[in-house]
Amino acid sequence: MLKKWNLIESKTIVDTKWVKVFEEKLETGNGNVINPWYSIKYQNWSLVVAVTPSRKVIINQQYRRGCDGLNYEFPSGCIEENEEGKDAALRELKEETGYDVLNDISTDVIPLGKPIFEDVNRNTCVCHGFLIYVKEEPTTLQNLDQHEQIHVQKKTIKEVFDLIDDGEIRSGVHMAYFNRALKVLGLLEYKI
């Protein structure tokens, strides 16, 4: 039977606003010791699959250092201290795109299941996903952070699938939440 690993020691070796790195000593489920093991903690974040009344999906294009290129992705961003995932999702949607909830937050903002880990092996960070029905056009201008440059586009669901197939959406978390949103929208069935 598999057993959970036990943390014996942990020492912080990097501690910034954006990332923490820990050097750890672990005991595996079968009693072996791994020393050192490195784990990473990023801020938890929220992601929005925003859909307009005409069934267009709001998608951002921006440079991402990890893949060293322009990437398509859904509006998303870090959850600030003392902020809930839903509040971060609404804030990031408005800041990055200028889009606003269609009518009512209580009915137009739908959680997309349990949070998803970015990397279950070394990173404790999770993403909270939401389907949000938005107005057809932005209601305000973008309000980007100093280092953000985001090009906002409306795409059909087929065009989003094409971006995934063409490798233009590179994040598995973004793809997973898109699939969850399609299921909520009744556009995807799981068949075995």
N, C-alpha and C positions, 0 to 999 in steps of 0.2 A: 504494500500500500504506500502511495506517495505521501510524504509529509512536508509541511511547510518548513521553509528555512528559518533559522534563528539569527537575528542580528546580535553579534557579540560586542562589537565596538564600531563607532562611527566618528569620523573626524571631518569637519568642513575644510575643504582646501580651496574652494572658490566661493565667494559670497557677494553677488551683485544684485541689483534690482531685477535683472532679467534671468539670471541663472545661478544655481548653487550646485556645486559638485562635492560629493562626499566620497572619502576613502573609507571603505568598510571592511570589517572582518566578519565573515558569515560561516555558520555551520549549516551544511546541507542536510536534507532530510535523512540521508544515510550515515550522518555523523562526520563526514569529511569537512575540513575547514578550507575556505577560500580566503586568501589574504595576499594582496589586496583585491577588493572588488570595488568598482567605481559606479556610483549611481548619480543621476542627474535630476534636478528639480527645476522645472520651468514653472511660470505662472499658469494656473488653469485658465482656460479660455472658452469662449462661446463662438458658435458658428450659426449663420442664418442662411437657410434656403428660402429666399424671398420670391414670392410668386405674385404676379399682377393679375387683375381680372381677366386679361386676355391670355392667361396661362403662359406668359413670358417669365423667364427666370432671370433675376438680377445677378450678374456675375462680374467680378473684378478682375482686372489684369494688372499685375505689378511685379517688380523685380523681387526675387527671393534668393538670398545668398546661398542657402543650402544646395540648391540646384544650379546656382550661378546663371540664372536666366529669367526671362519673363514667364510668368505662370498665371494661369487662370484659376480662380478660386472663388468660393462664396465669401460674402462679407463675414469677417471674424476679427476677434481681438481678445486681449487679456481681460480677465475678470479682476477688477481693482479690489483693494482691501475693503472689507465690509460691504461688498456688492454681491448680489445673487446672479447666477448664470443668466436668467431671463432678463434682468436689468442690463447686464453687459451686452447681451444680444441686441436689445433695443437701442442702446447707446451706440454701439459699433455700426449698426445698420444706418442710423441717422448720420453719424460722423463720416463714414466712408462713402455713402451713396447719396445722401439727401432724401432717401425714401422714408415714408412714414407708414405706420400701420393703416390698413384699409379703413376699418371702422372702430372696432372695439378690442382692446388688448385681451379681454377675457375670452373672446372667441376666435380672434385672428392670430393668436400666438400659441402654437402647439408644440409642446416638448416632443422631441423625437427619440424617446426611450432613454435608457440609462446612458450615462457619460461613457465615452470611448477613450481608452488610453492611447496616447501617441505611440508609445513603445513599451510594451509590458515587461521587457527584459531589464532595462536600465533607467527608465524615466517614469517618475510618479505622476507626471502631468496628465490631466484629463480634459477632454473637450465636451462641452454641453451643447447639444444641437437643437435647433428650433426651426420649424416651418412657420413662416410669417407671411400672411396675406397682406400685400402692400398696395398702395394707390398706383394707378397706371403710370404716373410720372413723378419725378422727385418734387418734394414740397419746399426744400431748402437747398442751399449750396452745400457742397462737401465742407467738412470742418476737420481737415487732416492734421495729424501730428507733423512736427517739423520735418521729419525724415521720410514721410510717406508720400508716394506718388502713385495714385490709383486711377486707372481708367475704367469707368463703369459702363457696362453694356447690358442690353436686354437680349436674351437668347431664347430660342424655342427649346423645348425639352429635347428634341432630336439634335439640335446644335450642341447642347451640353453633352449628350452621349458621344457625339463626334469629337468633342474636345477631349473626353476621357479616352476614346479609342485611339486618337492621334497623339496621346501622351502630353497634351497641353494642360490637363489637370493632373498634377503629379502626386497629390496627397491622398493616401488611402483613407484618412479620416474624412476628407471632403467627399470622396466617392461613396463611402459608407453612409454618410448622412443624406446624400442625394438619393440613394436607394431607399432609405427609410422614409424620406419625404414623398417619394413616388408611391410608396405603399400606402401612406396616409391619404394621398390624393386619389387612390384607387387606380393608379396607372401601372402598378407592378404587382404581380402575384407570384408567390413562391410555389413552384411545382416541382415535385420529385419524380 
